[in-house]
Every structure is written in C-alpha cells, then in structure tokens.
Amino acid sequence: MSRIVQLPLRKLSAITAAAGLAMLAACAAPPPPAPPPPPVAVVVVPEPEPIPMRPIPPGGAAADMTIPVLGVDGVRQTVNAHLDPLETVWNFRSALNVAALNCLDPQYQPILDNYKTLLTKQGKRLSKVNADLDKQYRKEFGAGAKATRAREAYMTQVYNYFALPPARQYFCDAALQVSQDALATPPADIDAFAQVSLPRIEAAFEQFFQEMEKYRIAVADWDNKYGAVYGSAAGGAAYLRADYGPAGAPDVTSPSAPPVVPDYALPSPQTSYSAMPGGVQTGIADASGNQPAFGSQPVVQQVP
C-alpha cells in the first residue's frame, strides 16, 4: 500500500514563495555599470605675452634731445615765441625759404612756387621789413659790426630751427598747406598773412615736440615693465629688435633666466649738435665740417 506524503501547509507555502522569488530574480535586468572615473585635470599654461618693441623717438630724433620748455604762459619757448610784428613777417619769410630748400619731394613743389611769387609780389614790403629790423638791431647793439653779428646769429638760429631734421615732415606738410592757401588766394597784406600763417607752421613743431614727450612717457613705461630683464643702453638710447633676440633665447618668465643683451642700438647723441636758445638741438656742422648722419642740411642765410 503506497504512502502519500502530505506536507504541512506552512512548509508548502514557503517552498512556493521561494520558487517564485527565484523565478523573479532570473527575469530581473542586470545592474547598471559603475560610472567612469573623473577625467584627469589638464593644467593649461598660457603663452607668455609678447614683449613689445621698445619705443623709438619720432622722426629719427636723438633719444635724449632737448626740446623747448613751456613757459609759465603756456607758450613753448622757441624762436617764434613772443615776436613783434616785424619779426613775425621775417620769420614767416624764413620758414618758406627753408621749406623751399629742404622740402624737395614732388608733392611739396607748390612751396617753391609760392615762395617765388611771394618774393616777386611782396618784395617791396619785405625790403622795408628787413630795413626796419636792421634799425632795431642798431638801436639795441649799436651801429656797426656788432649789430650785424647779433642779427646774423639770430637768423642762423631761426633757419636751423625750421631745418630741424626729425621735424622735417611735420614742417613740410604745414608749409605745403600754407603755400596752397597762398597760391589760391594771394595775400594782399603780407603782414596779416604772416600773423595767421606763422602759428600754423609753429604748430607743426609743437606736434613733433608733443610726440617726443609721448615717446618719453612710453619708453619710461617700457623700461619699468621690461628693463630689468632686457636692460637698456646708457642714456636710454638702445632698443631691442622686433623679435627680441635670436632663436633659443632664454625663457624670460623664469626668474633664473639671464638678461637678453639688446641686439641693436641707436647711434649715440650727435656730438656735432649745438643747442639753440630754448634748448632745441639742431644739425649744425662741427668744426671739422661733419654733418649729422640723418635729416636735412642746416640752412644759413647772410643778412642782405
């Protein structure tokens, strides 16, 4: 006789539940993969800022040239400061004379044409101005050679001021504008025309002087930023080439990097320069007849 094994209801329920859980576990989705590790941090070192070229003076001027100072009245103390009417006319005539001789590029041809016209049409008045100036010098210095020498010395200063080499382009551009105005409307009164036109020519030199002052501010700023690394020549007359040294120059960002020696230097100040009243240095030849290495030739005209 067979035996039927009967399990208790509690055990049967437990077995059924376990079987169900096993089936659910077999059908469940696999767990998600672990997240990837964070990326390795990359430190980006910025490129060093390019070192700008050390500023150079405008017009090829000497780095240490003396420029006229501003007076307490705000007027720069040049040969054209505080002139009387006769001196204004004569200095204006002298300016056009220098421009006709020194401004030789084709675009400046009207200057020469105007100066010739001026001498032709205003010759009588200019002769009178010249004679009256002679009287003033004789009154101040006495009759004879002393007065003549005093006037010739001043005229030499005037001519060399207008022939200042680094300011030549400023000067020629201004003289051209004045000449074009004079050719378009010939002045009936040379005295009135000179009173208006000489300040326009003087403004060209003022522009150059202000450019020199801006240069000195800029070069002082450059030296303050980079001079400790790159150095400079005595008197501040050196400047570095555009790429600042040959290939393989030391890393200037490293505190241990040796200074880079400047590759080029401006010429030393011209010893043949002599100072005019007001401190302007001009290209006057020295005793041996040597002329400065750049710019226009000085112009000296004897008193008629």
C-alpha positions as protocol buffer text, in pm:
chain_id: "A"
residue {
  index: 1
  type: MET
  ca { x: 0 y: 0 z: 0 }
}
residue {
  index: 2
  type: SER
  ca { x: 151 y: 327 z: -115 }
}
residue {
  index: 3
  type: ARG
  ca { x: 203 y: 619 z: 124 }
}
residue {
  index: 4
  type: ILE
  ca { x: 109 y: 970 z: 29 }
}
residue {
  index: 5
  type: VAL
  ca { x: 333 y: 1215 z: 199 }
}
residue {
  index: 6
  type: GLN
  ca { x: 145 y: 1521 z: 296 }
}
residue {
  index: 7
  type: LEU
  ca { x: 349 y: 1827 z: 383 }
}
residue {
  index: 8
  type: PRO
  ca { x: 220 y: 2075 z: 626 }
}
residue {
  index: 9
  type: LEU
  ca { x: 53 y: 2379 z: 467 }
}
residue {
  index: 10
  type: ARG
  ca { x: 309 y: 2620 z: 616 }
}
residue {
  index: 11
  type: LYS
  ca { x: 606 y: 2440 z: 455 }
}
residue {
  index: 12
  type: LEU
  ca { x: 429 y: 2417 z: 122 }
}
residue {
  index: 13
  type: SER
  ca { x: 366 y: 2789 z: 120 }
}
residue {
  index: 14
  type: ALA
  ca { x: 731 y: 2863 z: 199 }
}
residue {
  index: 15
  type: ILE
  ca { x: 851 y: 2644 z: -84 }
}
residue {
  index: 16
  type: THR
  ca { x: 611 y: 2807 z: -326 }
}
residue {
  index: 17
  type: ALA
  ca { x: 725 y: 3156 z: -224 }
}
residue {
  index: 18
  type: ALA
  ca { x: 1093 y: 3067 z: -264 }
}
residue {
  index: 19
  type: ALA
  ca { x: 1031 y: 2926 z: -608 }
}
residue {
  index: 20
  type: GLY
  ca { x: 851 y: 3245 z: -710 }
}
residue {
  index: 21
  type: LEU
  ca { x: 1132 y: 3466 z: -587 }
}
residue {
  index: 22
  type: ALA
  ca { x: 1384 y: 3257 z: -775 }
}
residue {
  index: 23
  type: MET
  ca { x: 1187 y: 3298 z: -1095 }
}
residue {
  index: 24
  type: LEU
  ca { x: 1160 y: 3678 z: -1046 }
}
residue {
  index: 25
  type: ALA
  ca { x: 1531 y: 3702 z: -979 }
}
residue {
  index: 26
  type: ALA
  ca { x: 1605 y: 3516 z: -1300 }
}
residue {
  index: 27
  type: CYS
  ca { x: 1389 y: 3761 z: -1502 }
}
residue {
  index: 28
  type: ALA
  ca { x: 1524 y: 4088 z: -1340 }
}
residue {
  index: 29
  type: ALA
  ca { x: 1753 y: 4331 z: -1552 }
}
residue {
  index: 30
  type: PRO
  ca { x: 2127 y: 4328 z: -1476 }
}
residue {
  index: 31
  type: PRO
  ca { x: 2254 y: 4618 z: -1257 }
}
residue {
  index: 32
  type: PRO
  ca { x: 2391 y: 4928 z: -1440 }
}
residue {
  index: 33
  type: PRO
  ca { x: 2768 y: 4952 z: -1490 }
}
residue {
  index: 34
  type: ALA
  ca { x: 2977 y: 5157 z: -1250 }
}
residue {
  index: 35
  type: PRO
  ca { x: 3029 y: 5526 z: -1358 }
}
residue {
  index: 36
  type: PRO
  ca { x: 3361 y: 5604 z: -1529 }
}
residue {
  index: 37
  type: PRO
  ca { x: 3635 y: 5771 z: -1324 }
}
residue {
  index: 38
  type: PRO
  ca { x: 3654 y: 6155 z: -1349 }
}
residue {
  index: 39
  type: PRO
  ca { x: 3888 y: 6290 z: -1624 }
}
residue {
  index: 40
  type: VAL
  ca { x: 4240 y: 6383 z: -1533 }
}
residue {
  index: 41
  type: ALA
  ca { x: 4266 y: 6761 z: -1482 }
}
residue {
  index: 42
  type: VAL
  ca { x: 4480 y: 6930 z: -1754 }
}
residue {
  index: 43
  type: VAL
  ca { x: 4661 y: 7246 z: -1649 }
}
residue {
  index: 44
  type: VAL
  ca { x: 4680 y: 7490 z: -1943 }
}
residue {
  index: 45
  type: VAL
  ca { x: 4980 y: 7721 z: -1918 }
}
residue {
  index: 46
  type: PRO
  ca { x: 4905 y: 8043 z: -2110 }
}
residue {
  index: 47
  type: GLU
  ca { x: 5151 y: 8159 z: -2368 }
}
residue {
  index: 48
  type: PRO
  ca { x: 5370 y: 8441 z: -2238 }
}
residue {
  index: 49
  type: GLU
  ca { x: 5258 y: 8786 z: -2350 }
}
residue {
  index: 50
  type: PRO
  ca { x: 5466 y: 8907 z: -2647 }
}
residue {
  index: 51
  type: ILE
  ca { x: 5715 y: 9170 z: -2544 }
}
residue {
  index: 52
  type: PRO
  ca { x: 5652 y: 9486 z: -2749 }
}
residue {
  index: 53
  type: MET
  ca { x: 5934 y: 9667 z: -2918 }
}
residue {
  index: 54
  type: ARG
  ca { x: 6094 y: 9937 z: -2709 }
}
residue {
  index: 55
  type: PRO
  ca { x: 5958 y: 10271 z: -2835 }
}
residue {
  index: 56
  type: ILE
  ca { x: 6184 y: 10478 z: -3058 }
}
residue {
  index: 57
  type: PRO
  ca { x: 6179 y: 10857 z: -3099 }
}
residue {
  index: 58
  type: PRO
  ca { x: 5966 y: 11013 z: -3371 }
}
residue {
  index: 59
  type: GLY
  ca { x: 6135 y: 11120 z: -3691 }
}
residue {
  index: 60
  type: GLY
  ca { x: 6465 y: 10952 z: -3604 }
}
residue {
  index: 61
  type: ALA
  ca { x: 6534 y: 11211 z: -3333 }
}
residue {
  index: 62
  type: ALA
  ca { x: 6808 y: 11158 z: -3077 }
}
residue {
  index: 63
  type: ALA
  ca { x: 6656 y: 10983 z: -2776 }
}
residue {
  index: 64
  type: ASP
  ca { x: 6792 y: 11244 z: -2538 }
}
residue {
  index: 65
  type: MET
  ca { x: 6743 y: 11557 z: -2748 }
}
residue {
  index: 66
  type: THR
  ca { x: 6638 y: 11863 z: -2555 }
}
residue {
  index: 67
  type: ILE
  ca { x: 6306 y: 12015 z: -2653 }
}
residue {
  index: 68
  type: PRO
  ca { x: 6192 y: 12368 z: -2571 }
}
residue {
  index: 69
  type: VAL
  ca { x: 6010 y: 12404 z: -2244 }
}
residue {
  index: 70
  type: LEU
  ca { x: 5667 y: 12553 z: -2195 }
}
residue {
  index: 71
  type: GLY
  ca { x: 5673 y: 12895 z: -2036 }
}
residue {
  index: 72
  type: VAL
  ca { x: 5452 y: 13000 z: -1748 }
}
residue {
  index: 73
  type: ASP
  ca { x: 5216 y: 13145 z: -2009 }
}
residue {
  index: 74
  type: GLY
  ca { x: 5184 y: 12805 z: -2179 }
}
residue {
  index: 75
  type: VAL
  ca { x: 5388 y: 12915 z: -2483 }
}
residue {
  index: 76
  type: ARG
  ca { x: 5676 y: 12690 z: -2583 }
}
residue {
  index: 77
  type: GLN
  ca { x: 5998 y: 12887 z: -2576 }
}
residue {
  index: 78
  type: THR
  ca { x: 6110 y: 12861 z: -2937 }
}
residue {
  index: 79
  type: VAL
  ca { x: 6249 y: 13121 z: -3177 }
}
residue {
  index: 80
  type: ASN
  ca { x: 5890 y: 13202 z: -3271 }
}
residue {
  index: 81
  type: ALA
  ca { x: 5773 y: 13288 z: -2919 }
}
residue {
  index: 82
  type: HIS
  ca { x: 5674 y: 13645 z: -2832 }
}
residue {
  index: 83
  type: LEU
  ca { x: 5766 y: 13806 z: -3165 }
}
residue {
  index: 84
  type: ASP
  ca { x: 5683 y: 14162 z: -3262 }
}
residue {
  index: 85
  type: PRO
  ca { x: 5505 y: 14221 z: -3596 }
}
residue {
  index: 86
  type: LEU
  ca { x: 5826 y: 14278 z: -3793 }
}
residue {
  index: 87
  type: GLU
  ca { x: 5991 y: 13964 z: -3655 }
}
residue {
  index: 88
  type: THR
  ca { x: 5677 y: 13765 z: -3736 }
}
residue {
  index: 89
  type: VAL
  ca { x: 5691 y: 13866 z: -4102 }
}
residue {
  index: 90
  type: TRP
  ca { x: 6060 y: 13792 z: -4130 }
}
residue {
  index: 91
  type: ASN
  ca { x: 6040 y: 13456 z: -3952 }
}
residue {
  index: 92
  type: PHE
  ca { x: 5749 y: 13359 z: -4177 }
}
residue {
  index: 93
  type: ARG
  ca { x: 5956 y: 13451 z: -4485 }
}
residue {
  index: 94
  type: SER
  ca { x: 6245 y: 13250 z: -4341 }
}
residue {
  index: 95
  type: ALA
  ca { x: 6020 y: 12948 z: -4287 }
}
residue {
  index: 96
  type: LEU
  ca { x: 5911 y: 12946 z: -4651 }
}
residue {
  index: 97
  type: ASN
  ca { x: 6273 y: 12995 z: -4758 }
}
residue {
  index: 98
  type: VAL
  ca { x: 6381 y: 12687 z: -4562 }
}
residue {
  index: 99
  type: ALA
  ca { x: 6082 y: 12488 z: -4688 }
}
residue {
  index: 100
  type: ALA
  ca { x: 6165 y: 12576 z: -5048 }
}
residue {
  index: 101
  type: LEU
  ca { x: 6519 y: 12447 z: -4997 }
}
residue {
  index: 102
  type: ASN
  ca { x: 6450 y: 12142 z: -4779 }
}
residue {
  index: 103
  type: CYS
  ca { x: 6107 y: 12013 z: -4880 }
}
residue {
  index: 104
  type: LEU
  ca { x: 6213 y: 11856 z: -5210 }
}
residue {
  index: 105
  type: ASP
  ca { x: 5966 y: 11571 z: -5257 }
}
residue {
  index: 106
  type: PRO
  ca { x: 5739 y: 11622 z: -5561 }
}
residue {
  index: 107
  type: GLN
  ca { x: 5427 y: 11690 z: -5353 }
}
residue {
  index: 108
  type: TYR
  ca { x: 5599 y: 11992 z: -5200 }
}
residue {
  index: 109
  type: GLN
  ca { x: 5657 y: 12174 z: -5530 }
}
residue {
  index: 110
  type: PRO
  ca { x: 5388 y: 12438 z: -5451 }
}
residue {
  index: 111
  type: ILE
  ca { x: 5608 y: 12564 z: -5168 }
}
residue {
  index: 112
  type: LEU
  ca { x: 5880 y: 12673 z: -5409 }
}
residue {
  index: 113
  type: ASP
  ca { x: 5626 y: 12823 z: -5649 }
}
residue {
  index: 114
  type: ASN
  ca { x: 5465 y: 13021 z: -5370 }
}
residue {
  index: 115
  type: TYR
  ca { x: 5795 y: 13144 z: -5232 }
}
residue {
  index: 116
  type: LYS
  ca { x: 5899 y: 13276 z: -5573 }
}
residue {
  index: 117
  type: THR
  ca { x: 5564 y: 13451 z: -5607 }
}
residue {
  index: 118
  type: LEU
  ca { x: 5596 y: 13591 z: -5257 }
}
residue {
  index: 119
  type: LEU
  ca { x: 5936 y: 13744 z: -5330 }
}
residue {
  index: 120
  type: THR
  ca { x: 5809 y: 13891 z: -5656 }
}
residue {
  index: 121
  type: LYS
  ca { x: 5483 y: 14041 z: -5531 }
}
residue {
  index: 122
  type: GLN
  ca { x: 5588 y: 14131 z: -5176 }
}
residue {
  index: 123
  type: GLY
  ca { x: 5949 y: 14232 z: -5244 }
}
residue {
  index: 124
  type: LYS
  ca { x: 5896 y: 14598 z: -5161 }
}
residue {
  index: 125
  type: ARG
  ca { x: 5730 y: 14526 z: -4827 }
}
residue {
  index: 126
  type: LEU
  ca { x: 5987 y: 14259 z: -4736 }
}
residue {
  index: 127
  type: SER
  ca { x: 6271 y: 14501 z: -4809 }
}
residue {
  index: 128
  type: LYS
  ca { x: 6108 y: 14755 z: -4577 }
}
residue {
  index: 129
  type: VAL
  ca { x: 6067 y: 14493 z: -4303 }
}
residue {
  index: 130
  type: ASN
  ca { x: 6434 y: 14397 z: -4340 }
}
residue {
  index: 131
  type: ALA
  ca { x: 6546 y: 14761 z: -4315 }
}
residue {
  index: 132
  type: ASP
  ca { x: 6330 y: 14824 z: -4009 }
}
residue {
  index: 133
  type: LEU
  ca { x: 6472 y: 14516 z: -3836 }
}
residue {
  index: 134
  type: ASP
  ca { x: 6824 y: 14642 z: -3906 }
}
residue {
  index: 135
  type: LYS
  ca { x: 6730 y: 14967 z: -3734 }
}
residue {
  index: 136
  type: GLN
  ca { x: 6605 y: 14776 z: -3430 }
}
residue {
  index: 137
  type: TYR
  ca { x: 6933 y: 14585 z: -3401 }
}
residue {
  index: 138
  type: ARG
  ca { x: 7140 y: 14902 z: -3440 }
}
residue {
  index: 139
  type: LYS
  ca { x: 6932 y: 15066 z: -3171 }
}
residue {
  index: 140
  type: GLU
  ca { x: 6990 y: 14771 z: -2935 }
}
residue {
  index: 141
  type: PHE
  ca { x: 7351 y: 14680 z: -3019 }
}
residue {
  index: 142
  type: GLY
  ca { x: 7491 y: 14999 z: -3168 }
}
residue {
  index: 143
  type: ALA
  ca { x: 7592 y: 15080 z: -3520 }
}
residue {
  index: 144
  type: GLY
  ca { x: 7848 y: 14865 z: -3698 }
}
residue {
  index: 145
  type: ALA
  ca { x: 7951 y: 14501 z: -3695 }
}
residue {
  index: 146
  type: LYS
  ca { x: 7813 y: 14419 z: -3353 }
}
residue {
  index: 147
  type: ALA
  ca { x: 7454 y: 14472 z: -3464 }
}
residue {
  index: 148
  type: THR
  ca { x: 7515 y: 14277 z: -3786 }
}
residue {
  index: 149
  type: ARG
  ca { x: 7667 y: 13982 z: -3598 }
}
residue {
  index: 150
  type: ALA
  ca { x: 7379 y: 13979 z: -3349 }
}
residue {
  index: 151
  type: ARG
  ca { x: 7121 y: 13966 z: -3624 }
}
residue {
  index: 152
  type: GLU
  ca { x: 7310 y: 13702 z: -3822 }
}
residue {
  index: 153
  type: ALA
  ca { x: 7337 y: 13486 z: -3510 }
}
residue {
  index: 154
  type: TYR
  ca { x: 6963 y: 13509 z: -3451 }
}
residue {
  index: 155
  type: MET
  ca { x: 6882 y: 13437 z: -3816 }
}
residue {
  index: 156
  type: THR
  ca { x: 7105 y: 13130 z: -3803 }
}
residue {
  index: 157
  type: GLN
  ca { x: 6902 y: 13006 z: -3506 }
}
residue {
  index: 158
  type: VAL
  ca { x: 6577 y: 13072 z: -3693 }
}
residue {
  index: 159
  type: TYR
  ca { x: 6688 y: 12891 z: -4007 }
}
residue {
  index: 160
  type: ASN
  ca { x: 6824 y: 12592 z: -3819 }
}
residue {
  index: 161
  type: TYR
  ca { x: 6507 y: 12571 z: -3612 }
}
residue {
  index: 162
  type: PHE
  ca { x: 6299 y: 12539 z: -3927 }
}
residue {
  index: 163
  type: ALA
  ca { x: 6551 y: 12286 z: -4065 }
}
residue {
  index: 164
  type: LEU
  ca { x: 6532 y: 12063 z: -3754 }
}
residue {
  index: 165
  type: PRO
  ca { x: 6582 y: 11719 z: -3916 }
}
residue {
  index: 166
  type: PRO
  ca { x: 6341 y: 11498 z: -3717 }
}
residue {
  index: 167
  type: ALA
  ca { x: 6059 y: 11755 z: -3754 }
}
residue {
  index: 168
  type: ARG
  ca { x: 6102 y: 11796 z: -4129 }
}
residue {
  index: 169
  type: GLN
  ca { x: 5793 y: 11603 z: -4236 }
}
residue {
  index: 170
  type: TYR
  ca { x: 5575 y: 11790 z: -3985 }
}
residue {
  index: 171
  type: PHE
  ca { x: 5721 y: 12119 z: -4108 }
}
residue {
  index: 172
  type: CYS
  ca { x: 5694 y: 12043 z: -4480 }
}
residue {
  index: 173
  type: ASP
  ca { x: 5333 y: 11932 z: -4450 }
}
residue {
  index: 174
  type: ALA
  ca { x: 5241 y: 12255 z: -4273 }
}
residue {
  index: 175
  type: ALA
  ca { x: 5437 y: 12471 z: -4518 }
}
residue {
  index: 176
  type: LEU
  ca { x: 5263 y: 12295 z: -4808 }
}
residue {
  index: 177
  type: GLN
  ca { x: 4920 y: 12379 z: -4666 }
}
residue {
  index: 178
  type: VAL
  ca { x: 5016 y: 12742 z: -4616 }
}
residue {
  index: 179
  type: SER
  ca { x: 5160 y: 12758 z: -4968 }
}
residue {
  index: 180
  type: GLN
  ca { x: 4847 y: 12613 z: -5124 }
}
residue {
  index: 181
  type: ASP
  ca { x: 4636 y: 12872 z: -4943 }
}
residue {
  index: 182
  type: ALA
  ca { x: 4866 y: 13150 z: -5061 }
}
residue {
  index: 183
  type: LEU
  ca { x: 4857 y: 13027 z: -5421 }
}
residue {
  index: 184
  type: ALA
  ca { x: 4477 y: 13000 z: -5416 }
}
residue {
  index: 185
  type: THR
  ca { x: 4432 y: 13347 z: -5264 }
}
residue {
  index: 186
  type: PRO
  ca { x: 4747 y: 13560 z: -5295 }
}
residue {
  index: 187
  type: PRO
  ca { x: 4776 y: 13773 z: -4981 }
}
residue {
  index: 188
  type: ALA
  ca { x: 4728 y: 14145 z: -5035 }
}
residue {
  index: 189
  type: ASP
  ca { x: 4874 y: 14217 z: -4688 }
}
residue {
  index: 190
  type: ILE
  ca { x: 5181 y: 14008 z: -4616 }
}
residue {
  index: 191
  type: ASP
  ca { x: 5191 y: 14127 z: -4254 }
}
residue {
  index: 192
  type: ALA
  ca { x: 4839 y: 14000 z: -4183 }
}
residue {
  index: 193
  type: PHE
  ca { x: 4906 y: 13676 z: -4372 }
}
residue {
  index: 194
  type: ALA
  ca { x: 5224 y: 13615 z: -4171 }
}
residue {
  index: 195
  type: GLN
  ca { x: 5042 y: 13676 z: -3843 }
}
residue {
  index: 196
  type: VAL
  ca { x: 4798 y: 13398 z: -3932 }
}
residue {
  index: 197
  type: SER
  ca { x: 5035 y: 13159 z: -4109 }
}
residue {
  index: 198
  type: LEU
  ca { x: 5341 y: 13151 z: -3884 }
}
residue {
  index: 199
  type: PRO
  ca { x: 5142 y: 12996 z: -3594 }
}
residue {
  index: 200
  type: ARG
  ca { x: 5026 y: 12724 z: -3834 }
}
residue {
  index: 201
  type: ILE
  ca { x: 5387 y: 12641 z: -3914 }
}
residue {
  index: 202
  type: GLU
  ca { x: 5486 y: 12660 z: -3549 }
}
residue {
  index: 203
  type: ALA
  ca { x: 5203 y: 12416 z: -3469 }
}
residue {
  index: 204
  type: ALA
  ca { x: 5386 y: 12154 z: -3678 }
}
residue {
  index: 205
  type: PHE
  ca { x: 5686 y: 12177 z: -3447 }
}
residue {
  index: 206
  type: GLU
  ca { x: 5459 y: 12169 z: -3145 }
}
residue {
  index: 207
  type: GLN
  ca { x: 5316 y: 11843 z: -3279 }
}
residue {
  index: 208
  type: PHE
  ca { x: 5668 y: 11700 z: -3303 }
}
residue {
  index: 209
  type: PHE
  ca { x: 5756 y: 11817 z: -2951 }
}
residue {
  index: 210
  type: GLN
  ca { x: 5441 y: 11656 z: -2814 }
}
residue {
  index: 211
  type: GLU
  ca { x: 5526 y: 11332 z: -2995 }
}
residue {
  index: 212
  type: MET
  ca { x: 5867 y: 11342 z: -2827 }
}
residue {
  index: 213
  type: GLU
  ca { x: 5702 y: 11388 z: -2489 }
}
residue {
  index: 214
  type: LYS
  ca { x: 5467 y: 11095 z: -2555 }
}
residue {
  index: 215
  type: TYR
  ca { x: 5767 y: 10886 z: -2661 }
}
residue {
  index: 216
  type: ARG
  ca { x: 5945 y: 10958 z: -2333 }
}
residue {
  index: 217
  type: ILE
  ca { x: 5640 y: 10855 z: -2132 }
}
residue {
  index: 218
  type: ALA
  ca { x: 5607 y: 10536 z: -2338 }
}
residue {
  index: 219
  type: VAL
  ca { x: 5974 y: 10443 z: -2311 }
}
residue {
  index: 220
  type: ALA
  ca { x: 5973 y: 10504 z: -1936 }
}
residue {
  index: 221
  type: ASP
  ca { x: 5673 y: 10270 z: -1907 }
}
residue {
  index: 222
  type: TRP
  ca { x: 5853 y: 10008 z: -2120 }
}
residue {
  index: 223
  type: ASP
  ca { x: 6167 y: 10030 z: -1908 }
}
residue {
  index: 224
  type: ASN
  ca { x: 5961 y: 9997 z: -1592 }
}
residue {
  index: 225
  type: LYS
  ca { x: 5796 y: 9677 z: -1722 }
}
residue {
  index: 226
  type: TYR
  ca { x: 6078 y: 9507 z: -1912 }
}
residue {
  index: 227
  type: GLY
  ca { x: 6401 y: 9692 z: -1842 }
}
residue {
  index: 228
  type: ALA
  ca { x: 6502 y: 9466 z: -1552 }
}
residue {
  index: 229
  type: VAL
  ca { x: 6504 y: 9165 z: -1787 }
}
residue {
  index: 230
  type: TYR
  ca { x: 6620 y: 9316 z: -2114 }
}
residue {
  index: 231
  type: GLY
  ca { x: 6826 y: 9605 z: -1992 }
}
residue {
  index: 232
  type: SER
  ca { x: 6895 y: 9925 z: -2180 }
}
residue {
  index: 233
  type: ALA
  ca { x: 7194 y: 10119 z: -2301 }
}
residue {
  index: 234
  type: ALA
  ca { x: 7329 y: 10423 z: -2123 }
}
residue {
  index: 235
  type: GLY
  ca { x: 7108 y: 10724 z: -2171 }
}
residue {
  index: 236
  type: GLY
  ca { x: 6814 y: 10512 z: -2282 }
}
residue {
  index: 237
  type: ALA
  ca { x: 6934 y: 10508 z: -2642 }
}
residue {
  index: 238
  type: ALA
  ca { x: 6902 y: 10134 z: -2700 }
}
residue {
  index: 239
  type: TYR
  ca { x: 6607 y: 9942 z: -2831 }
}
residue {
  index: 240
  type: LEU
  ca { x: 6551 y: 9575 z: -2899 }
}
residue {
  index: 241
  type: ARG
  ca { x: 6489 y: 9417 z: -3236 }
}
residue {
  index: 242
  type: ALA
  ca { x: 6134 y: 9320 z: -3318 }
}
residue {
  index: 243
  type: ASP
  ca { x: 6167 y: 8951 z: -3226 }
}
residue {
  index: 244
  type: TYR
  ca { x: 6377 y: 9022 z: -2917 }
}
residue {
  index: 245
  type: GLY
  ca { x: 6676 y: 8802 z: -2953 }
}
residue {
  index: 246
  type: PRO
  ca { x: 6789 y: 8504 z: -3160 }
}
residue {
  index: 247
  type: ALA
  ca { x: 6615 y: 8167 z: -3162 }
}
residue {
  index: 248
  type: GLY
  ca { x: 6661 y: 7981 z: -2837 }
}
residue {
  index: 249
  type: ALA
  ca { x: 6666 y: 8293 z: -2623 }
}
residue {
  index: 250
  type: PRO
  ca { x: 6615 y: 8213 z: -2255 }
}
residue {
  index: 251
  type: ASP
  ca { x: 6265 y: 8191 z: -2112 }
}
residue {
  index: 252
  type: VAL
  ca { x: 6208 y: 8535 z: -1966 }
}
residue {
  index: 253
  type: THR
  ca { x: 5932 y: 8400 z: -1741 }
}
residue {
  index: 254
  type: SER
  ca { x: 6192 y: 8206 z: -1544 }
}
residue {
  index: 255
  type: PRO
  ca { x: 6344 y: 8401 z: -1252 }
}
residue {
  index: 256
  type: SER
  ca { x: 6681 y: 8243 z: -1326 }
}
residue {
  index: 257
  type: ALA
  ca { x: 6689 y: 8345 z: -1692 }
}
residue {
  index: 258
  type: PRO
  ca { x: 6985 y: 8567 z: -1775 }
}
residue {
  index: 259
  type: PRO
  ca { x: 6914 y: 8908 z: -1928 }
}
residue {
  index: 260
  type: VAL
  ca { x: 6898 y: 8933 z: -2306 }
}
residue {
  index: 261
  type: VAL
  ca { x: 7151 y: 9175 z: -2448 }
}
residue {
  index: 262
  type: PRO
  ca { x: 6987 y: 9422 z: -2689 }
}
residue {
  index: 263
  type: ASP
  ca { x: 7074 y: 9343 z: -3049 }
}
residue {
  index: 264
  type: TYR
  ca { x: 7060 y: 9693 z: -3190 }
}
residue {
  index: 265
  type: ALA
  ca { x: 7123 y: 10037 z: -3050 }
}
residue {
  index: 266
  type: LEU
  ca { x: 7052 y: 10383 z: -3174 }
}
residue {
  index: 267
  type: PRO
  ca { x: 7353 y: 10598 z: -3259 }
}
residue {
  index: 268
  type: SER
  ca { x: 7490 y: 10790 z: -2967 }
}
residue {
  index: 269
  type: PRO
  ca { x: 7377 y: 11154 z: -2949 }
}
residue {
  index: 270
  type: GLN
  ca { x: 7538 y: 11360 z: -3222 }
}
residue {
  index: 271
  type: THR
  ca { x: 7830 y: 11549 z: -3074 }
}
residue {
  index: 272
  type: SER
  ca { x: 7813 y: 11793 z: -3361 }
}
residue {
  index: 273
  type: TYR
  ca { x: 7478 y: 11924 z: -3240 }
}
residue {
  index: 274
  type: SER
  ca { x: 7474 y: 12259 z: -3066 }
}
residue {
  index: 275
  type: ALA
  ca { x: 7193 y: 12391 z: -2852 }
}
residue {
  index: 276
  type: MET
  ca { x: 6979 y: 12681 z: -2961 }
}
residue {
  index: 277
  type: PRO
  ca { x: 6804 y: 12915 z: -2718 }
}
residue {
  index: 278
  type: GLY
  ca { x: 6518 y: 12718 z: -2574 }
}
residue {
  index: 279
  type: GLY
  ca { x: 6723 y: 12400 z: -2581 }
}
residue {
  index: 280
  type: VAL
  ca { x: 6648 y: 12281 z: -2934 }
}
residue {
  index: 281
  type: GLN
  ca { x: 6937 y: 12083 z: -3077 }
}
residue {
  index: 282
  type: THR
  ca { x: 7000 y: 12146 z: -3444 }
}
residue {
  index: 283
  type: GLY
  ca { x: 7210 y: 11989 z: -3714 }
}
residue {
  index: 284
  type: ILE
  ca { x: 7485 y: 12248 z: -3721 }
}
residue {
  index: 285
  type: ALA
  ca { x: 7815 y: 12117 z: -3853 }
}
residue {
  index: 286
  type: ASP
  ca { x: 8104 y: 12092 z: -3609 }
}
residue {
  index: 287
  type: ALA
  ca { x: 8444 y: 12250 z: -3654 }
}
residue {
  index: 288
  type: SER
  ca { x: 8558 y: 11971 z: -3888 }
}
residue {
  index: 289
  type: GLY
  ca { x: 8257 y: 12022 z: -4114 }
}
residue {
  index: 290
  type: ASN
  ca { x: 8089 y: 11693 z: -4022 }
}
residue {
  index: 291
  type: GLN
  ca { x: 7713 y: 11687 z: -4065 }
}
residue {
  index: 292
  type: PRO
  ca { x: 7463 y: 11475 z: -3870 }
}
residue {
  index: 293
  type: ALA
  ca { x: 7402 y: 11134 z: -4022 }
}
residue {
  index: 294
  type: PHE
  ca { x: 7034 y: 11194 z: -4093 }
}
residue {
  index: 295
  type: GLY
  ca { x: 6784 y: 11459 z: -4186 }
}
residue {
  index: 296
  type: SER
  ca { x: 6806 y: 11783 z: -4377 }
}
residue {
  index: 297
  type: GLN
  ca { x: 7104 y: 12009 z: -4408 }
}
residue {
  index: 298
  type: PRO
  ca { x: 7117 y: 12324 z: -4197 }
}
residue {
  index: 299
  type: VAL
  ca { x: 7038 y: 12646 z: -4377 }
}
residue {
  index: 300
  type: VAL
  ca { x: 7215 y: 12974 z: -4304 }
}
residue {
  index: 301
  type: GLN
  ca { x: 7144 y: 13293 z: -4492 }
}
residue {
  index: 302
  type: GLN
  ca { x: 7351 y: 13606 z: -4453 }
}
residue {
  index: 303
  type: VAL
  ca { x: 7176 y: 13935 z: -4397 }
}
residue {
  index: 304
  type: PRO
  ca { x: 7140 y: 14114 z: -4734 }
}
